[in-house]
Amino acid sequence: MTQQQSLPSIVTLTEIEEIVSTDSFALDLIDAIKKGFVSYSNGGFNACPIQTMGAPPMAPFSGRGNSSNSSDDGNYQAQTCVKSGYVTGASHYVIKVASGGHPFPNNSGLMQLYSQSTGKLETILLDEGILTELRTAAVGALAAQLLAPSVLMTENNGDGCCVGMLGTGIQARYQLQYLAHVIKCRNVKIWGRTKENVQQYIKDMTAEGWNVSSVDTPQDLLTSCSLIVTTTSSREPLLKYNAADNSIKHPLHITCIGSDATGKMELDPKLAATADLLVADCSLQTAERGEFEDALKQQLVELDSVVELGKFIEKEELHRKRDGKDDDCRLTIFDSSGVAVQDCVIAAMVNEALVQREMPM
């Protein structure tokens, strides 16, 4: 007789949201992501090559509409990303699939947890891409925790006490939600391509306690904000650099989130070249995707000058100085193209929470 095979546990989006929607989960996630990147940079994490489908250099998905009169062709942004890996000695390895971008109506995805002991699929997290959004927001908060200028750590609304947000999508919202855990400044300036989306963003984030106003151009963020977060899917620079223009705000930190695939870019490569410090989540990835890709290809920066996040975390002398004794007026840039260690961290946290719920009192 054939032995009956046990089926994996399937966890719904509703169950996942119950776990991840608390402040304590957000704070724990930021800390766990921090530890995860240290482990990654020290060889404790095993990452497989990233698969990105539907985006250049691959052909677009057929769902975009191939008729010659399709109005969507010029705005196609759809992609599916597969990331996988495992922490050495942990209980599971994780495979994450996440899809999003126009013309997809919504983000979607799931995370699969397989036993490292048996190779069997044990848990499927039907998160619809939410866990990817949250783990991305957490690394943005971590970067701000370590690099945001001191003016953002107070409530005095002084000069430069403002966060600049490039983009109006779901990640732009999660970034603010997670930033609220690490900075005290609540002033935001937003730029987006569509007026209606900007207005909706202002309405939604004002309701969450932020003082939000819009700007006419991305450049306006460079002249008035001490922290800028970029969250668009642009394939051309939005934040420009002009050597004759000395109006860029200093000190300034920029966290780049949107460039998660080859060819995407939100920063002028020359802007990256002028930075005092470049940090990337993964040194191996930064040459092939992310904000430093073009700067490296144009030999404006050297790969050796980009500090990997896990190593940066351990080098406290590189962190933003906020002791009031020294003026830390650096322009610092952190680029996040996304690493599987983030997926493993958040999947493990959700799985552990599920286990704890099932334990008898």
Contacts in CASP RR format, 6 or more apart in sequence:
PFRMAT RR
TARGET T0000
AUTHOR 0000-0000-0000
METHOD contacts of the structure
MODEL  1
MTQQQSLPSIVTLTEIEEIVSTDSFALDLIDAIKKGFVSYSNGGFNACPI
QTMGAPPMAPFSGRGNSSNSSDDGNYQAQTCVKSGYVTGASHYVIKVASG
GHPFPNNSGLMQLYSQSTGKLETILLDEGILTELRTAAVGALAAQLLAPS
VLMTENNGDGCCVGMLGTGIQARYQLQYLAHVIKCRNVKIWGRTKENVQQ
YIKDMTAEGWNVSSVDTPQDLLTSCSLIVTTTSSREPLLKYNAADNSIKH
PLHITCIGSDATGKMELDPKLAATADLLVADCSLQTAERGEFEDALKQQL
VELDSVVELGKFIEKEELHRKRDGKDDDCRLTIFDSSGVAVQDCVIAAMV
NEALVQREMPM
8 120 0 8 1.000
8 121 0 8 1.000
8 122 0 8 1.000
8 123 0 8 1.000
8 124 0 8 1.000
9 122 0 8 1.000
9 123 0 8 1.000
9 124 0 8 1.000
9 354 0 8 1.000
10 123 0 8 1.000
10 124 0 8 1.000
10 126 0 8 1.000
11 123 0 8 1.000
11 124 0 8 1.000
11 125 0 8 1.000
11 126 0 8 1.000
11 350 0 8 1.000
11 354 0 8 1.000
12 126 0 8 1.000
13 126 0 8 1.000
13 127 0 8 1.000
13 128 0 8 1.000
13 130 0 8 1.000
15 354 0 8 1.000
16 125 0 8 1.000
16 126 0 8 1.000
16 127 0 8 1.000
16 130 0 8 1.000
16 131 0 8 1.000
16 350 0 8 1.000
17 130 0 8 1.000
19 25 0 8 1.000
19 350 0 8 1.000
19 353 0 8 1.000
19 354 0 8 1.000
20 26 0 8 1.000
20 29 0 8 1.000
20 130 0 8 1.000
20 131 0 8 1.000
20 134 0 8 1.000
20 350 0 8 1.000
23 181 0 8 1.000
25 349 0 8 1.000
25 353 0 8 1.000
26 134 0 8 1.000
26 138 0 8 1.000
26 177 0 8 1.000
26 178 0 8 1.000
26 181 0 8 1.000
27 181 0 8 1.000
28 349 0 8 1.000
29 134 0 8 1.000
29 135 0 8 1.000
29 138 0 8 1.000
29 345 0 8 1.000
29 346 0 8 1.000
29 349 0 8 1.000
30 138 0 8 1.000
30 141 0 8 1.000
30 142 0 8 1.000
30 145 0 8 1.000
30 178 0 8 1.000
30 181 0 8 1.000
30 182 0 8 1.000
32 345 0 8 1.000
32 346 0 8 1.000
32 349 0 8 1.000
33 135 0 8 1.000
33 138 0 8 1.000
33 139 0 8 1.000
33 142 0 8 1.000
33 342 0 8 1.000
33 345 0 8 1.000
33 346 0 8 1.000
34 142 0 8 1.000
34 313 0 8 1.000
36 45 0 8 1.000
36 87 0 8 1.000
36 341 0 8 1.000
36 345 0 8 1.000
37 139 0 8 1.000
37 142 0 8 1.000
37 281 0 8 1.000
37 309 0 8 1.000
37 310 0 8 1.000
37 313 0 8 1.000
37 339 0 8 1.000
37 341 0 8 1.000
38 310 0 8 1.000
38 313 0 8 1.000
38 314 0 8 1.000
39 45 0 8 1.000
39 87 0 8 1.000
39 341 0 8 1.000
40 47 0 8 1.000
40 282 0 8 1.000
40 310 0 8 1.000
40 339 0 8 1.000
40 341 0 8 1.000
41 308 0 8 1.000
41 309 0 8 1.000
41 310 0 8 1.000
41 311 0 8 1.000
41 314 0 8 1.000
42 310 0 8 1.000
43 88 0 8 1.000
44 87 0 8 1.000
44 88 0 8 1.000
45 85 0 8 1.000
45 86 0 8 1.000
45 87 0 8 1.000
45 88 0 8 1.000
45 340 0 8 1.000
45 341 0 8 1.000
45 344 0 8 1.000
46 85 0 8 1.000
46 86 0 8 1.000
46 87 0 8 1.000
46 88 0 8 1.000
47 83 0 8 1.000
47 84 0 8 1.000
47 85 0 8 1.000
47 282 0 8 1.000
47 339 0 8 1.000
47 340 0 8 1.000
47 341 0 8 1.000
48 83 0 8 1.000
48 84 0 8 1.000
48 85 0 8 1.000
48 340 0 8 1.000
50 81 0 8 1.000
50 82 0 8 1.000
50 83 0 8 1.000
50 285 0 8 1.000
50 289 0 8 1.000
50 340 0 8 1.000
51 81 0 8 1.000
51 82 0 8 1.000
51 83 0 8 1.000
52 58 0 8 1.000
52 79 0 8 1.000
52 80 0 8 1.000
52 81 0 8 1.000
52 82 0 8 1.000
52 261 0 8 1.000
52 262 0 8 1.000
53 61 0 8 1.000
53 79 0 8 1.000
53 80 0 8 1.000
53 81 0 8 1.000
53 82 0 8 1.000
54 60 0 8 1.000
54 61 0 8 1.000
54 78 0 8 1.000
54 79 0 8 1.000
54 80 0 8 1.000
55 78 0 8 1.000
55 79 0 8 1.000
55 261 0 8 1.000
55 262 0 8 1.000
56 261 0 8 1.000
56 262 0 8 1.000
56 263 0 8 1.000
57 262 0 8 1.000
60 76 0 8 1.000
60 78 0 8 1.000
61 78 0 8 1.000
63 78 0 8 1.000
63 103 0 8 1.000
64 70 0 8 1.000
64 72 0 8 1.000
64 73 0 8 1.000
64 76 0 8 1.000
64 78 0 8 1.000
64 103 0 8 1.000
65 72 0 8 1.000
65 73 0 8 1.000
65 103 0 8 1.000
72 102 0 8 1.000
72 103 0 8 1.000
75 102 0 8 1.000
75 103 0 8 1.000
76 102 0 8 1.000
76 103 0 8 1.000
77 100 0 8 1.000
77 101 0 8 1.000
77 102 0 8 1.000
77 233 0 8 1.000
78 99 0 8 1.000
78 100 0 8 1.000
78 101 0 8 1.000
78 102 0 8 1.000
78 103 0 8 1.000
78 104 0 8 1.000
79 99 0 8 1.000
79 100 0 8 1.000
79 101 0 8 1.000
79 261 0 8 1.000
80 97 0 8 1.000
80 98 0 8 1.000
80 99 0 8 1.000
80 100 0 8 1.000
81 96 0 8 1.000
81 97 0 8 1.000
81 98 0 8 1.000
81 99 0 8 1.000
81 260 0 8 1.000
81 261 0 8 1.000
82 95 0 8 1.000
82 96 0 8 1.000
82 97 0 8 1.000
83 95 0 8 1.000
83 96 0 8 1.000
83 98 0 8 1.000
83 338 0 8 1.000
83 339 0 8 1.000
83 340 0 8 1.000
83 343 0 8 1.000
84 93 0 8 1.000
84 94 0 8 1.000
84 95 0 8 1.000
84 96 0 8 1.000
84 340 0 8 1.000
84 343 0 8 1.000
85 93 0 8 1.000
85 94 0 8 1.000
85 95 0 8 1.000
85 340 0 8 1.000
85 341 0 8 1.000
85 343 0 8 1.000
85 344 0 8 1.000
86 92 0 8 1.000
86 93 0 8 1.000
86 94 0 8 1.000
86 116 0 8 1.000
86 344 0 8 1.000
87 341 0 8 1.000
87 344 0 8 1.000
87 348 0 8 1.000
89 116 0 8 1.000
90 116 0 8 1.000
90 344 0 8 1.000
90 348 0 8 1.000
91 115 0 8 1.000
91 116 0 8 1.000
91 117 0 8 1.000
91 348 0 8 1.000
92 113 0 8 1.000
92 114 0 8 1.000
92 115 0 8 1.000
92 116 0 8 1.000
92 122 0 8 1.000
92 123 0 8 1.000
92 344 0 8 1.000
92 347 0 8 1.000
92 348 0 8 1.000
92 351 0 8 1.000
93 113 0 8 1.000
93 114 0 8 1.000
93 116 0 8 1.000
93 344 0 8 1.000
94 111 0 8 1.000
94 112 0 8 1.000
94 113 0 8 1.000
94 114 0 8 1.000
94 340 0 8 1.000
94 343 0 8 1.000
94 344 0 8 1.000
94 347 0 8 1.000
94 348 0 8 1.000
95 111 0 8 1.000
95 112 0 8 1.000
95 114 0 8 1.000
96 109 0 8 1.000
96 110 0 8 1.000
96 111 0 8 1.000
96 112 0 8 1.000
96 131 0 8 1.000
96 132 0 8 1.000
96 340 0 8 1.000
96 343 0 8 1.000
96 347 0 8 1.000
97 109 0 8 1.000
97 110 0 8 1.000
97 111 0 8 1.000
97 112 0 8 1.000
98 107 0 8 1.000
98 108 0 8 1.000
98 109 0 8 1.000
98 129 0 8 1.000
98 132 0 8 1.000
99 107 0 8 1.000
99 108 0 8 1.000
99 109 0 8 1.000
100 106 0 8 1.000
100 107 0 8 1.000
100 108 0 8 1.000
101 107 0 8 1.000
101 233 0 8 1.000
106 128 0 8 1.000
107 128 0 8 1.000
107 129 0 8 1.000
107 130 0 8 1.000
107 132 0 8 1.000
107 133 0 8 1.000
107 170 0 8 1.000
108 128 0 8 1.000
108 129 0 8 1.000
109 126 0 8 1.000
109 127 0 8 1.000
109 128 0 8 1.000
109 129 0 8 1.000
109 132 0 8 1.000
110 124 0 8 1.000
110 125 0 8 1.000
110 126 0 8 1.000
110 127 0 8 1.000
110 128 0 8 1.000
110 129 0 8 1.000
111 124 0 8 1.000
111 125 0 8 1.000
111 127 0 8 1.000
111 131 0 8 1.000
111 343 0 8 1.000
111 347 0 8 1.000
112 121 0 8 1.000
112 123 0 8 1.000
112 124 0 8 1.000
112 125 0 8 1.000
113 121 0 8 1.000
113 122 0 8 1.000
113 123 0 8 1.000
113 124 0 8 1.000
113 125 0 8 1.000
113 347 0 8 1.000
113 351 0 8 1.000
114 120 0 8 1.000
114 121 0 8 1.000
114 122 0 8 1.000
115 122 0 8 1.000
123 351 0 8 1.000
123 354 0 8 1.000
125 131 0 8 1.000
125 347 0 8 1.000
125 350 0 8 1.000
125 351 0 8 1.000
131 343 0 8 1.000
131 346 0 8 1.000
131 347 0 8 1.000
131 350 0 8 1.000
132 343 0 8 1.000
133 170 0 8 1.000
133 171 0 8 1.000
133 174 0 8 1.000
134 174 0 8 1.000
134 178 0 8 1.000
134 346 0 8 1.000
135 342 0 8 1.000
135 343 0 8 1.000
135 345 0 8 1.000
135 346 0 8 1.000
136 171 0 8 1.000
136 174 0 8 1.000
136 257 0 8 1.000
136 336 0 8 1.000
136 338 0 8 1.000
136 342 0 8 1.000
137 171 0 8 1.000
137 174 0 8 1.000
137 175 0 8 1.000
137 177 0 8 1.000
137 178 0 8 1.000
138 178 0 8 1.000
138 342 0 8 1.000
138 346 0 8 1.000
139 281 0 8 1.000
139 309 0 8 1.000
139 336 0 8 1.000
139 338 0 8 1.000
139 342 0 8 1.000
140 175 0 8 1.000
140 178 0 8 1.000
140 179 0 8 1.000
140 229 0 8 1.000
140 255 0 8 1.000
140 257 0 8 1.000
140 334 0 8 1.000
140 336 0 8 1.000
141 175 0 8 1.000
141 178 0 8 1.000
141 179 0 8 1.000
141 181 0 8 1.000
141 182 0 8 1.000
142 182 0 8 1.000
143 253 0 8 1.000
143 255 0 8 1.000
143 279 0 8 1.000
143 309 0 8 1.000
143 334 0 8 1.000
143 336 0 8 1.000
144 152 0 8 1.000
144 179 0 8 1.000
144 182 0 8 1.000
144 183 0 8 1.000
144 227 0 8 1.000
144 253 0 8 1.000
144 255 0 8 1.000
145 182 0 8 1.000
146 312 0 8 1.000
146 313 0 8 1.000
146 319 0 8 1.000
146 320 0 8 1.000
147 253 0 8 1.000
147 277 0 8 1.000
147 279 0 8 1.000
147 319 0 8 1.000
147 320 0 8 1.000
147 332 0 8 1.000
147 334 0 8 1.000
148 182 0 8 1.000
148 183 0 8 1.000
148 226 0 8 1.000
148 227 0 8 1.000
148 253 0 8 1.000
148 320 0 8 1.000
149 160 0 8 1.000
149 226 0 8 1.000
149 227 0 8 1.000
149 251 0 8 1.000
149 252 0 8 1.000
149 253 0 8 1.000
149 320 0 8 1.000
149 322 0 8 1.000
149 328 0 8 1.000
150 320 0 8 1.000
150 322 0 8 1.000
150 324 0 8 1.000
150 328 0 8 1.000
151 158 0 8 1.000
151 159 0 8 1.000
151 160 0 8 1.000
151 161 0 8 1.000
151 185 0 8 1.000
151 226 0 8 1.000
152 161 0 8 1.000
152 163 0 8 1.000
152 183 0 8 1.000
152 184 0 8 1.000
152 185 0 8 1.000
152 226 0 8 1.000
152 227 0 8 1.000
153 183 0 8 1.000
153 184 0 8 1.000
153 185 0 8 1.000
153 322 0 8 1.000
154 161 0 8 1.000
154 184 0 8 1.000
154 185 0 8 1.000
155 184 0 8 1.000
155 185 0 8 1.000
155 186 0 8 1.000
157 185 0 8 1.000
157 187 0 8 1.000
160 224 0 8 1.000
160 225 0 8 1.000
160 226 0 8 1.000
160 249 0 8 1.000
161 185 0 8 1.000
161 187 0 8 1.000
161 226 0 8 1.000
162 185 0 8 1.000
162 187 0 8 1.000
162 188 0 8 1.000
162 189 0 8 1.000
162 224 0 8 1.000
162 225 0 8 1.000
162 226 0 8 1.000
162 227 0 8 1.000
163 176 0 8 1.000
163 179 0 8 1.000
163 183 0 8 1.000
163 185 0 8 1.000
163 187 0 8 1.000
163 188 0 8 1.000
163 189 0 8 1.000
163 225 0 8 1.000
163 226 0 8 1.000
163 227 0 8 1.000
163 228 0 8 1.000
163 229 0 8 1.000
164 188 0 8 1.000
164 189 0 8 1.000
164 190 0 8 1.000
164 191 0 8 1.000
164 221 0 8 1.000
164 225 0 8 1.000
164 227 0 8 1.000
164 228 0 8 1.000
164 229 0 8 1.000
165 172 0 8 1.000
165 175 0 8 1.000
165 176 0 8 1.000
165 188 0 8 1.000
165 189 0 8 1.000
165 190 0 8 1.000
165 191 0 8 1.000
165 201 0 8 1.000
165 221 0 8 1.000
165 228 0 8 1.000
165 229 0 8 1.000
165 231 0 8 1.000
166 172 0 8 1.000
166 191 0 8 1.000
166 192 0 8 1.000
166 218 0 8 1.000
166 221 0 8 1.000
166 228 0 8 1.000
166 229 0 8 1.000
166 230 0 8 1.000
166 231 0 8 1.000
166 232 0 8 1.000
166 238 0 8 1.000
166 239 0 8 1.000
166 266 0 8 1.000
167 190 0 8 1.000
167 191 0 8 1.000
167 192 0 8 1.000
167 193 0 8 1.000
167 201 0 8 1.000
167 230 0 8 1.000
167 231 0 8 1.000
167 232 0 8 1.000
168 190 0 8 1.000
168 192 0 8 1.000
168 194 0 8 1.000
168 197 0 8 1.000
168 198 0 8 1.000
168 200 0 8 1.000
168 201 0 8 1.000
169 197 0 8 1.000
169 201 0 8 1.000
169 231 0 8 1.000
171 231 0 8 1.000
171 257 0 8 1.000
171 258 0 8 1.000
172 190 0 8 1.000
172 201 0 8 1.000
172 229 0 8 1.000
172 231 0 8 1.000
173 201 0 8 1.000
173 204 0 8 1.000
173 205 0 8 1.000
175 229 0 8 1.000
175 231 0 8 1.000
175 255 0 8 1.000
175 257 0 8 1.000
176 188 0 8 1.000
176 205 0 8 1.000
176 208 0 8 1.000
176 210 0 8 1.000
177 208 0 8 1.000
179 229 0 8 1.000
180 186 0 8 1.000
180 208 0 8 1.000
183 227 0 8 1.000
185 227 0 8 1.000
186 209 0 8 1.000
186 210 0 8 1.000
186 211 0 8 1.000
187 210 0 8 1.000
187 211 0 8 1.000
188 205 0 8 1.000
188 210 0 8 1.000
188 211 0 8 1.000
188 212 0 8 1.000
188 213 0 8 1.000
189 212 0 8 1.000
189 213 0 8 1.000
189 214 0 8 1.000
189 215 0 8 1.000
189 220 0 8 1.000
189 221 0 8 1.000
189 224 0 8 1.000
189 225 0 8 1.000
190 198 0 8 1.000
190 201 0 8 1.000
190 202 0 8 1.000
190 205 0 8 1.000
190 212 0 8 1.000
190 213 0 8 1.000
190 214 0 8 1.000
190 215 0 8 1.000
191 198 0 8 1.000
191 214 0 8 1.000
191 215 0 8 1.000
191 216 0 8 1.000
191 217 0 8 1.000
191 218 0 8 1.000
191 220 0 8 1.000
191 221 0 8 1.000
192 198 0 8 1.000
192 214 0 8 1.000
192 232 0 8 1.000
193 232 0 8 1.000
198 214 0 8 1.000
199 214 0 8 1.000
201 212 0 8 1.000
202 212 0 8 1.000
202 213 0 8 1.000
202 214 0 8 1.000
205 212 0 8 1.000
206 212 0 8 1.000
215 221 0 8 1.000
215 224 0 8 1.000
218 238 0 8 1.000
218 239 0 8 1.000
218 240 0 8 1.000
219 239 0 8 1.000
219 240 0 8 1.000
221 228 0 8 1.000
221 239 0 8 1.000
222 228 0 8 1.000
222 239 0 8 1.000
222 247 0 8 1.000
222 248 0 8 1.000
222 249 0 8 1.000
222 252 0 8 1.000
223 247 0 8 1.000
223 248 0 8 1.000
223 249 0 8 1.000
224 249 0 8 1.000
225 249 0 8 1.000
225 252 0 8 1.000
226 249 0 8 1.000
226 251 0 8 1.000
226 252 0 8 1.000
226 253 0 8 1.000
227 252 0 8 1.000
227 253 0 8 1.000
227 254 0 8 1.000
227 255 0 8 1.000
228 239 0 8 1.000
228 252 0 8 1.000
228 253 0 8 1.000
228 254 0 8 1.000
228 255 0 8 1.000
229 254 0 8 1.000
229 255 0 8 1.000
229 257 0 8 1.000
230 238 0 8 1.000
230 239 0 8 1.000
230 254 0 8 1.000
230 255 0 8 1.000
230 256 0 8 1.000
230 257 0 8 1.000
230 258 0 8 1.000
230 259 0 8 1.000
230 266 0 8 1.000
230 267 0 8 1.000
230 291 0 8 1.000
231 257 0 8 1.000
231 258 0 8 1.000
232 238 0 8 1.000
232 258 0 8 1.000
232 266 0 8 1.000
233 258 0 8 1.000
233 264 0 8 1.000
234 258 0 8 1.000
234 264 0 8 1.000
234 265 0 8 1.000
234 266 0 8 1.000
235 263 0 8 1.000
235 264 0 8 1.000
235 265 0 8 1.000
236 265 0 8 1.000
237 265 0 8 1.000
237 266 0 8 1.000
237 267 0 8 1.000
237 268 0 8 1.000
237 269 0 8 1.000
237 271 0 8 1.000
238 266 0 8 1.000
238 267 0 8 1.000
239 254 0 8 1.000
239 266 0 8 1.000
239 267 0 8 1.000
239 268 0 8 1.000
239 271 0 8 1.000
240 268 0 8 1.000
240 271 0 8 1.000
241 268 0 8 1.000
241 270 0 8 1.000
241 271 0 8 1.000
241 273 0 8 1.000
241 274 0 8 1.000
243 270 0 8 1.000
248 331 0 8 1.000
250 329 0 8 1.000
250 330 0 8 1.000
250 331 0 8 1.000
251 320 0 8 1.000
251 328 0 8 1.000
251 329 0 8 1.000
251 330 0 8 1.000
251 331 0 8 1.000
252 331 0 8 1.000
252 332 0 8 1.000
253 320 0 8 1.000
253 331 0 8 1.000
253 332 0 8 1.000
253 333 0 8 1.000
253 334 0 8 1.000
254 267 0 8 1.000
254 331 0 8 1.000
254 332 0 8 1.000
254 333 0 8 1.000
254 334 0 8 1.000
255 333 0 8 1.000
255 334 0 8 1.000
255 336 0 8 1.000
256 266 0 8 1.000
256 267 0 8 1.000
256 290 0 8 1.000
256 291 0 8 1.000
256 333 0 8 1.000
256 334 0 8 1.000
256 335 0 8 1.000
256 336 0 8 1.000
257 336 0 8 1.000
258 264 0 8 1.000
258 266 0 8 1.000
258 336 0 8 1.000
259 265 0 8 1.000
259 266 0 8 1.000
259 289 0 8 1.000
259 290 0 8 1.000
259 291 0 8 1.000
259 293 0 8 1.000
259 335 0 8 1.000
259 337 0 8 1.000
260 289 0 8 1.000
260 290 0 8 1.000
260 336 0 8 1.000
260 337 0 8 1.000
260 338 0 8 1.000
261 289 0 8 1.000
261 337 0 8 1.000
262 288 0 8 1.000
262 289 0 8 1.000
262 293 0 8 1.000
263 289 0 8 1.000
263 290 0 8 1.000
263 293 0 8 1.000
263 294 0 8 1.000
264 289 0 8 1.000
264 290 0 8 1.000
265 290 0 8 1.000
265 291 0 8 1.000
265 293 0 8 1.000
265 294 0 8 1.000
266 291 0 8 1.000
267 291 0 8 1.000
267 333 0 8 1.000
269 294 0 8 1.000
269 295 0 8 1.000
269 298 0 8 1.000
269 300 0 8 1.000
270 295 0 8 1.000
270 300 0 8 1.000
271 333 0 8 1.000
272 278 0 8 1.000
272 291 0 8 1.000
272 292 0 8 1.000
272 295 0 8 1.000
272 300 0 8 1.000
272 301 0 8 1.000
272 333 0 8 1.000
273 295 0 8 1.000
273 300 0 8 1.000
273 301 0 8 1.000
274 331 0 8 1.000
275 330 0 8 1.000
275 331 0 8 1.000
275 332 0 8 1.000
275 333 0 8 1.000
276 330 0 8 1.000
276 331 0 8 1.000
276 332 0 8 1.000
277 307 0 8 1.000
277 318 0 8 1.000
277 330 0 8 1.000
277 331 0 8 1.000
277 332 0 8 1.000
277 333 0 8 1.000
278 292 0 8 1.000
278 301 0 8 1.000
278 305 0 8 1.000
278 306 0 8 1.000
278 307 0 8 1.000
278 332 0 8 1.000
278 333 0 8 1.000
278 335 0 8 1.000
279 306 0 8 1.000
279 307 0 8 1.000
279 308 0 8 1.000
279 309 0 8 1.000
279 312 0 8 1.000
279 332 0 8 1.000
279 333 0 8 1.000
279 334 0 8 1.000
279 335 0 8 1.000
280 286 0 8 1.000
280 290 0 8 1.000
280 292 0 8 1.000
280 306 0 8 1.000
280 307 0 8 1.000
280 308 0 8 1.000
280 309 0 8 1.000
280 334 0 8 1.000
280 335 0 8 1.000
280 336 0 8 1.000
280 337 0 8 1.000
281 308 0 8 1.000
281 309 0 8 1.000
281 334 0 8 1.000
281 335 0 8 1.000
281 336 0 8 1.000
281 337 0 8 1.000
281 338 0 8 1.000
281 339 0 8 1.000
282 308 0 8 1.000
282 309 0 8 1.000
282 337 0 8 1.000
282 338 0 8 1.000
282 339 0 8 1.000
283 303 0 8 1.000
283 306 0 8 1.000
283 308 0 8 1.000
285 337 0 8 1.000
285 338 0 8 1.000
285 339 0 8 1.000
286 292 0 8 1.000
286 293 0 8 1.000
286 296 0 8 1.000
286 303 0 8 1.000
286 306 0 8 1.000
286 335 0 8 1.000
286 337 0 8 1.000
287 293 0 8 1.000
287 296 0 8 1.000
287 303 0 8 1.000
289 337 0 8 1.000
290 335 0 8 1.000
290 337 0 8 1.000
291 333 0 8 1.000
291 335 0 8 1.000
292 301 0 8 1.000
292 306 0 8 1.000
292 335 0 8 1.000
295 301 0 8 1.000
296 302 0 8 1.000
296 303 0 8 1.000
307 315 0 8 1.000
307 318 0 8 1.000
309 334 0 8 1.000
312 318 0 8 1.000
312 319 0 8 1.000
320 328 0 8 1.000
320 330 0 8 1.000
320 332 0 8 1.000
321 328 0 8 1.000
322 328 0 8 1.000
END
